[in-house]
C-alpha cells in the first residue's frame, strides 16, 4: 500500500513558530523532504531512523528541479512511508506546495496540507511591524518579486495605487527596481519602508527608510536574501512594537 505525504509549513524561521500539528507529523515521519529555509533544529525532531532528502533551492540555483522533487515525494510514498514535505513559511504561499499537491493527486498518493505561519505575517511581527493597524492600514497585499520565466512582470504601478501594506517576498535581487517602479506608479517617496533579513531568527536584522532611500540603506547595511520587503505606514510602528526595543 502507498504511504501518505504531509505538506507541512515550518514557519518563518523560529522553530517555536511551527504548529503543534506540524510538529506531531514531523515526529512521526519516516521520510522528510526539506527546503533550504527550514530551521535545522526542526530536523532533530524527526525519529532517529528517519531518512532525509535535502531539496533546497537558492536564487538561480536549483540543483534538484521541481519535477524531481515531486518524484521523490511520490517514490517515498509508494514505498509505504509516512512522508513529511517540510517547507519554510506556509506551503501554499509562494512555496510551490500546490504544484506538489497536484502531482501527488495525479499519482494517486494521499496528501494532507498543514498550514504554517507565513513570513509575510510572522516574520514582520517578529520585527515589530504589523501588517494591519486600524489607524494605518486596513488591508495588506503579499506579492512575489520573482516570477516564473516567461510570465509577465509584476504590475508595480497598479500595486503602488493599492491602499494598505505591501509585502514583497523573494524581491531582494530587484529591490532598487521595485522601489523605483512603485514611486513611478505614484507611491509617495517618503512612504515608510523596511527590509527584514533572517526574520524571526537570532540573525534577524532590520533596516528602515523612506521608500526612495530603502535600496541605498539596504545595500549600505549589507542586506541580502532571504529577506522581506515591506512598504506602508505600519513600518513607523516598529519604534514602539519591536520586541528588541526601539530602533
C-alpha positions as CSV (number, residue, x, y, z in Angstrom):
1,X,0.0,0.0,0.0
2,X,1.1,3.5,-0.6
3,X,2.1,5.8,2.2
4,X,1.0,9.4,2.7
5,X,2.6,12.8,2.2
6,X,2.0,15.7,4.6
7,X,2.9,19.2,3.2
8,X,3.9,20.9,6.4
9,X,4.7,24.6,6.9
10,X,7.7,25.1,9.1
11,X,7.0,28.8,9.8
12,X,9.2,31.9,9.2
13,X,12.4,30.6,10.9
14,X,11.9,30.5,14.6
15,X,11.3,26.7,15.3
16,X,8.9,27.6,18.1
17,X,6.6,29.1,15.5
18,X,5.8,25.7,13.9
19,X,2.3,24.5,14.5
20,X,1.6,21.7,17.1
21,X,0.0,19.6,14.3
22,X,3.0,20.0,12.0
23,X,5.5,19.1,14.8
24,X,3.4,16.0,15.6
25,X,3.7,14.9,11.9
26,X,7.4,15.5,11.9
27,X,7.9,13.4,15.0
28,X,6.0,10.5,13.3
29,X,7.7,10.8,9.9
30,X,9.7,8.0,8.1
31,X,11.0,10.4,5.4
32,X,11.5,14.1,5.4
33,X,11.9,16.2,2.3
34,X,13.0,19.7,3.3
35,X,13.8,23.1,1.9
36,X,16.8,25.4,2.4
37,X,14.9,27.9,4.7
38,X,13.8,25.2,7.2
39,X,15.5,25.7,10.5
40,X,17.9,22.7,11.0
41,X,16.7,22.5,14.6
42,X,13.4,21.1,13.4
43,X,15.1,18.2,11.7
44,X,16.2,16.9,15.1
45,X,12.5,16.4,15.9
46,X,12.2,13.5,13.4
47,X,12.7,9.9,14.6
48,X,16.3,8.6,14.6
49,X,15.6,6.1,11.8
50,X,14.0,8.7,9.5
51,X,15.5,9.3,6.1
52,X,16.2,12.9,4.9
53,X,16.2,14.4,1.5
54,X,17.6,17.9,1.1
55,X,16.0,19.6,-1.9
56,X,16.8,23.2,-1.0
57,X,16.9,25.8,-3.7
58,X,18.6,29.2,-3.9
59,X,18.0,32.1,-6.3
60,X,19.1,31.0,-9.8
61,X,20.4,27.7,-8.3
62,X,18.0,24.7,-8.4
63,X,20.2,21.6,-8.0
64,X,17.1,19.4,-7.7
65,X,14.5,20.6,-10.2
66,X,10.8,20.7,-9.1
67,X,9.8,17.7,-11.2
68,X,12.5,15.6,-9.5
69,X,11.2,16.8,-6.0
70,X,7.7,15.8,-7.0
71,X,9.1,12.3,-7.9
72,X,11.0,12.0,-4.7
73,X,7.7,12.5,-2.8
74,X,5.9,10.0,-5.0
75,X,8.6,7.4,-4.7
76,X,8.9,7.7,-0.9
77,X,5.1,7.3,-0.6
78,X,5.0,4.3,-2.9
79,X,7.4,2.6,-0.6
80,X,4.7,2.9,2.0
81,X,6.4,5.6,4.0
82,X,4.9,8.5,6.1
83,X,6.5,11.4,4.3
84,X,6.7,15.0,5.6
85,X,7.4,17.6,3.0
86,X,8.8,20.4,5.2
87,X,8.6,23.8,3.7
88,X,9.6,27.3,5.0
89,X,6.6,29.5,5.9
90,X,3.4,28.2,4.5
91,X,3.3,25.5,1.8
92,X,0.8,27.4,-0.3
93,X,2.3,30.9,-0.1
94,X,4.8,31.1,-3.0
95,X,6.1,27.7,-1.8
96,X,5.1,25.6,-4.8
97,X,3.2,23.4,-2.4
98,X,0.1,23.5,-4.6
99,X,2.1,22.1,-7.5
100,X,3.4,19.3,-5.4
101,X,-0.1,18.5,-4.1
102,X,-1.3,18.4,-7.7
103,X,1.5,15.9,-8.7
104,X,0.7,13.7,-5.7
105,X,-3.0,13.7,-6.5
106,X,-2.3,12.8,-10.1
107,X,-0.1,9.9,-8.9
108,X,-2.8,8.6,-6.6
109,X,-0.9,9.5,-3.4
110,X,-2.8,10.6,-0.3
111,X,-1.8,14.1,0.7
112,X,-2.6,16.5,3.5
113,X,-1.7,20.1,3.9
114,X,-0.7,21.5,7.3
115,X,-0.5,25.3,7.1
116,X,2.4,27.2,8.5
117,X,2.9,30.8,9.6
118,X,4.0,32.8,6.5
119,X,6.9,35.1,6.9
120,X,4.8,37.8,5.3
121,X,2.9,38.0,8.6
122,X,5.0,36.2,11.3
123,X,8.3,37.5,10.0
124,X,7.2,41.1,10.1
125,X,5.6,40.6,13.5
126,X,8.9,39.5,14.8
127,X,10.4,42.8,13.6
128,X,7.7,44.8,15.3
129,X,5.8,45.5,12.1
130,X,2.1,44.7,12.0
131,X,0.6,44.1,8.6
132,X,-2.6,45.9,9.6
133,X,-3.5,48.7,12.0
134,X,-6.8,50.5,12.4
135,X,-5.1,53.9,12.0
136,X,-2.7,53.0,9.3
137,X,-3.7,50.0,7.1
138,X,-7.0,48.1,6.8
139,X,-5.6,45.8,4.2
140,X,-2.4,44.1,3.1
141,X,-1.1,42.7,-0.1
142,X,1.5,39.9,-0.5
143,X,3.3,39.6,-3.8
144,X,6.4,37.8,-5.1
145,X,9.3,39.7,-6.7
146,X,10.4,36.6,-8.5
147,X,8.0,35.3,-11.3
148,X,8.4,32.2,-13.4
149,X,10.4,32.7,-16.6
150,X,8.1,33.7,-19.4
151,X,5.4,35.3,-17.1
152,X,4.5,38.9,-17.3
153,X,6.4,41.0,-14.7
154,X,4.5,42.4,-11.7
155,X,2.5,45.5,-12.4
156,X,4.1,47.6,-9.8
157,X,2.3,50.8,-10.9
158,X,-1.0,49.1,-10.1
159,X,0.3,47.8,-6.8
160,X,1.5,51.3,-6.0
161,X,-2.1,52.5,-6.2
162,X,-3.4,50.0,-3.7
163,X,-4.1,51.2,-0.1
164,X,-2.7,49.4,2.9
165,X,0.5,47.4,3.4
166,X,2.6,45.9,0.6
167,X,4.8,42.9,1.4
168,X,7.2,41.6,-1.2
169,X,8.7,38.1,-0.9
170,X,11.7,37.0,-3.0
171,X,12.4,40.5,-4.2
172,X,15.8,41.4,-2.9
173,X,17.5,40.9,-6.2
174,X,15.2,43.6,-7.6
175,X,14.9,45.9,-4.6
176,X,16.1,49.0,-6.3
177,X,13.9,48.4,-9.4
178,X,10.9,47.7,-7.2
179,X,11.2,50.8,-5.2
180,X,11.7,53.0,-8.3
181,X,8.7,51.3,-10.0
182,X,6.4,51.9,-7.0
183,X,7.4,55.6,-6.9
184,X,6.9,55.9,-10.6
185,X,3.4,54.4,-10.0
186,X,2.5,57.1,-7.5
187,X,3.6,55.7,-4.2
188,X,5.0,58.6,-2.2
189,X,8.8,58.6,-2.0
190,X,8.6,59.2,1.8
191,X,6.4,56.1,2.5
192,X,7.8,54.3,5.5
193,X,9.5,51.1,4.3
194,X,11.8,48.3,5.6
195,X,13.7,45.2,4.8
196,X,13.7,42.4,7.3
197,X,16.5,39.8,6.9
198,X,16.5,36.4,8.5
199,X,13.1,37.2,10.1
200,X,12.3,35.7,13.5
201,X,15.7,34.1,14.0
202,X,18.6,35.1,16.2
203,X,20.2,36.5,13.0
204,X,17.3,38.9,12.3
205,X,18.3,42.4,11.2
206,X,16.0,45.2,10.1
207,X,16.7,48.4,8.1
208,X,14.0,51.1,7.8
209,X,14.0,54.1,5.5
210,X,11.6,56.1,3.3
211,X,10.8,54.2,0.1
212,X,13.1,56.4,-2.0
213,X,16.1,55.5,0.2
214,X,15.4,51.9,1.1
215,X,17.6,50.3,-1.6
216,X,20.6,52.5,-0.6
217,X,20.0,51.8,3.1
218,X,19.7,48.0,2.5
219,X,22.9,48.0,0.4
220,X,24.8,50.0,3.0
221,X,23.8,47.5,5.7
222,X,24.9,44.6,3.5
223,X,21.4,43.0,3.4
224,X,20.7,40.0,1.1
225,X,18.2,37.3,0.7
226,X,16.4,35.7,2.5
227,X,14.6,39.0,3.4
228,X,11.2,40.6,3.4
229,X,10.4,43.9,1.8
230,X,7.5,45.9,3.4
231,X,6.1,49.2,2.3
232,X,3.5,51.2,4.2
233,X,2.7,53.4,7.2
234,X,2.7,50.4,9.6
235,X,6.5,50.4,9.3
236,X,6.5,53.5,11.5
237,X,5.1,51.4,14.4
238,X,8.3,49.4,14.6
239,X,9.8,52.0,17.0
240,X,7.1,51.1,19.5
241,X,6.4,47.4,18.8
242,X,9.8,46.0,18.1
243,X,10.5,43.1,20.6
244,X,14.1,44.1,20.9
245,X,13.3,47.7,21.8
246,X,13.2,50.9,19.7
247,X,15.2,51.1,16.5
